[in-house]
Amino acid sequence: MNKNYRIKDIAELSGVSTGTVDRILHERGKVSEDARKKVEKILKEIDYQPNLIARSLALKKKYHFIALIPSFHEGEYWAKLSQGIEKAKRELFSYNIDVEQIYFDQYDSNSFDELIPKIETADCQGVIIATLFKQSVLTLTQRLDQKGIPYILIDSFIDHTNCISYYGTHSYDSGYIAGRLLFEQIRQGDDLVIFRFTRKGDSCSTQVQKREEGFRDYLANTPFKGKIHLLHVHADDKEENKRLLNTFFEKYPQVRIGIIFNSRAHFLGDYLSSERPDYPFKLLGYDVIEPNVRYLENGLITHLIAQRPEVQGYHCIKALFRHLILKEKIEPVNYMPIDILVKENIQYYNNYI
């Protein structure tokens, strides 16, 4: 296949002027439907592949994407997703694509809501949205729909949106699998505890809600006869959490196993290591970040369920590029593998893109 056809060549094959071919290839100006059909027929026959870098530079068109994600500290889950976004941004630099990351507090829906007017009025061509707060996300996506701005969802899929694509795990199935992993470690009458981080505005994130739903549904279909305790802890109040945990374990000393449905399983590891080092507790958590891996390796965390955040961030940006610049059809739902890590296989795990 010859990939070096010039505009002049295409014009001669189509029987139209070079100006008409130029307008069709660069999607500018008006052309007759008859001329368009002639040119498109030739383009298909020769399998024409445009030089997209030259095309974008010639048009001097710039693309501004916004990624709306939670703020983070280095090494945390969202830091890894951000690294994937930055990798895609570097690769697409030659196409005049810029990606701006805008941050909100993942434990305060108001911080997300305050950014909606900024996103709505921004000069951007595409948006990535972390879907921690369902109602807030629905408000934002409705406004983006009105403006015709395409958007991609990450973290958890939300119905009743017109997202062009979703990247992330199947949250319900992830929780269902967690239920199986935990059930296999306990006796039918054992109690267990769910640790839930409190948030302002929403009781918990969309993803956490779906994970917990799947988890409870699995246990409901087993001979499990114990009680499921629910303990709300705070995102950033270490002393208050210490008091809450001391009270809980003194009141329910029979509880020796639990689960945390986000990446902060290490918070309980820190507490038990310092306050109850001899307490025999088993914990199931999410996400392969260094503090969690440390407690997986020492046996406090029995399993980590991972979802490849770098890959999610990378492919979200690439999907917007393919949709807007390459005009390709992209898959509407892209589920990540649900990876199950134990201390015996964690050393072999990677998230390479």
Residue pairs with C-beta under 8 A, 6 or more apart in sequence:
1 46
1 47
2 46
3 47
3 49
5 46
5 48
7 18
7 21
7 22
7 25
8 18
10 21
10 25
10 39
10 42
10 43
10 46
10 48
11 17
11 18
11 20
11 21
13 42
13 46
14 20
14 21
14 35
14 38
14 39
14 41
14 42
15 38
16 35
16 38
16 39
20 31
20 35
20 39
21 39
23 29
23 30
23 31
24 31
24 35
24 36
24 39
24 40
25 50
25 55
26 55
26 58
26 59
28 59
42 48
52 95
52 325
52 326
53 94
53 95
56 95
56 96
56 325
57 96
60 96
61 96
62 96
62 97
62 98
63 95
63 96
63 97
63 98
63 125
63 126
63 321
63 324
63 325
64 98
64 100
64 122
64 123
64 124
64 125
65 97
65 98
65 99
65 100
65 124
65 125
65 126
65 127
65 128
65 317
65 320
66 99
66 100
66 101
66 102
66 119
66 122
66 124
66 126
66 127
66 128
67 82
67 85
67 99
67 100
67 101
67 102
67 127
67 128
67 313
67 316
67 317
68 102
68 104
68 112
68 115
68 119
68 127
68 128
68 129
68 130
68 140
69 78
69 81
69 82
69 85
69 101
69 102
69 103
69 104
69 128
69 130
69 154
70 78
70 103
70 104
70 105
70 106
70 130
70 132
71 78
71 103
71 104
71 105
71 106
72 78
72 79
72 82
72 103
73 79
75 289
75 290
75 291
76 263
76 289
77 262
77 263
77 287
77 289
77 309
78 106
78 130
78 309
80 289
80 309
80 310
80 313
80 351
81 154
81 309
81 310
81 312
81 313
82 101
82 313
83 310
83 313
84 309
84 310
84 311
84 312
84 313
84 314
84 315
84 316
84 317
84 353
85 99
85 101
85 128
85 313
85 314
85 316
85 317
86 99
87 310
87 313
87 314
87 353
88 99
88 313
88 314
88 315
88 316
88 317
88 318
88 321
89 97
89 98
89 99
89 317
92 317
92 318
92 321
95 321
95 325
97 321
97 325
99 317
100 124
102 115
102 118
102 119
104 111
104 112
104 114
104 115
105 111
105 112
106 130
106 132
106 199
106 205
106 235
107 197
107 198
107 199
107 200
107 235
107 236
108 199
108 200
108 201
109 132
109 133
109 135
109 136
109 199
109 200
109 201
109 202
110 200
110 201
112 132
112 133
112 136
112 137
113 133
113 136
113 139
113 201
116 136
116 139
116 140
116 143
119 127
119 140
119 144
120 140
120 143
120 144
120 147
124 149
125 149
125 150
125 320
125 324
126 149
126 150
126 151
126 152
126 320
126 323
126 324
127 144
127 149
127 150
127 151
127 152
128 151
128 152
128 154
128 313
128 316
128 317
128 320
129 137
129 140
129 141
129 151
129 152
129 153
129 154
129 163
130 154
130 155
131 137
131 153
131 154
131 155
131 156
131 157
131 158
131 206
131 207
132 155
132 156
132 202
132 205
132 206
132 207
133 201
133 202
133 205
133 206
134 158
134 202
134 206
135 202
136 201
137 153
137 158
137 161
137 206
138 158
138 160
138 161
141 151
141 158
141 161
141 162
141 163
144 150
144 151
145 162
150 164
150 320
150 323
150 324
151 161
151 163
151 164
152 163
152 164
152 165
152 166
152 167
152 316
152 319
152 320
153 161
153 163
153 165
153 166
153 167
153 168
154 166
154 167
154 168
154 312
154 313
154 316
155 168
155 205
155 206
155 207
156 168
156 171
156 205
156 206
156 207
156 210
157 166
157 168
157 170
157 171
157 333
158 206
163 332
164 319
164 320
164 323
164 330
164 332
165 316
165 319
165 323
165 330
165 331
165 332
165 333
165 334
166 332
166 333
166 334
167 312
167 315
167 316
167 319
167 334
167 336
168 207
168 307
168 312
168 334
168 335
168 336
169 307
169 335
169 336
169 338
170 335
170 338
171 206
171 207
171 210
171 211
171 214
172 210
172 211
172 213
172 214
172 217
173 214
173 338
174 211
174 214
174 286
174 305
174 307
174 338
175 210
175 211
175 212
175 213
175 214
175 215
175 216
175 217
175 218
175 261
176 214
176 215
176 217
176 218
177 214
177 218
177 305
177 338
177 340
178 211
178 214
178 215
178 218
178 259
178 261
178 284
178 303
178 305
179 214
179 215
179 216
179 217
179 218
179 219
179 222
180 218
181 284
181 302
181 303
181 305
181 340
182 192
182 215
182 257
182 259
182 284
183 218
183 219
183 222
183 224
185 257
185 282
185 302
186 192
186 224
186 226
186 257
188 223
188 224
188 225
188 226
189 225
189 226
190 226
190 254
190 256
190 257
191 226
191 227
191 228
191 229
191 252
191 254
191 255
192 226
192 227
192 228
192 229
192 255
192 257
192 258
192 259
193 228
193 229
193 230
193 231
193 248
193 252
193 255
193 257
193 258
193 259
194 212
194 215
194 228
194 229
194 230
194 231
194 258
194 259
194 260
194 261
195 231
195 233
195 258
195 259
195 260
195 268
196 203
196 204
196 208
196 212
196 230
196 231
196 232
196 233
196 261
197 204
197 232
197 233
197 234
197 235
197 262
197 264
198 232
198 233
198 234
198 235
199 205
199 235
204 212
204 261
205 262
207 261
207 262
208 261
208 262
211 261
211 286
212 261
215 259
215 261
216 228
219 228
229 248
229 252
229 255
231 244
231 245
231 248
232 244
233 241
233 244
233 245
233 267
234 240
234 241
234 244
241 267
241 271
242 271
242 275
245 268
245 271
245 275
246 275
248 255
249 255
249 276
249 279
256 280
256 281
256 282
257 281
257 282
257 283
257 284
258 268
258 281
258 282
258 283
258 284
259 283
259 284
259 285
260 267
260 268
260 283
260 284
260 285
260 286
261 286
262 286
262 287
263 285
263 286
263 287
263 289
263 292
264 285
265 283
265 284
265 285
265 286
265 292
265 295
265 301
265 304
266 285
266 289
266 291
266 292
266 294
266 295
268 281
268 283
268 300
269 283
269 291
269 292
269 294
269 295
269 300
269 301
270 291
272 279
272 281
272 300
273 300
281 300
282 300
282 302
283 295
283 300
283 301
283 302
284 301
284 302
284 303
284 304
284 305
285 292
285 301
285 303
285 304
285 305
286 304
286 305
286 306
286 307
287 304
287 305
287 306
287 307
287 309
288 304
288 306
288 339
288 341
288 346
288 349
288 351
292 301
292 304
293 304
293 346
295 301
296 302
296 303
296 304
296 341
296 342
296 343
296 346
297 343
297 346
299 343
302 342
303 340
303 341
303 342
304 340
304 341
304 346
305 338
305 339
305 340
305 341
306 339
306 340
306 341
306 349
306 351
307 336
307 337
307 338
307 339
308 336
308 337
308 339
308 351
309 351
310 351
310 353
311 336
311 351
311 353
312 336
314 353
315 334
319 330
319 334
322 328
322 330
323 330
339 349
341 349
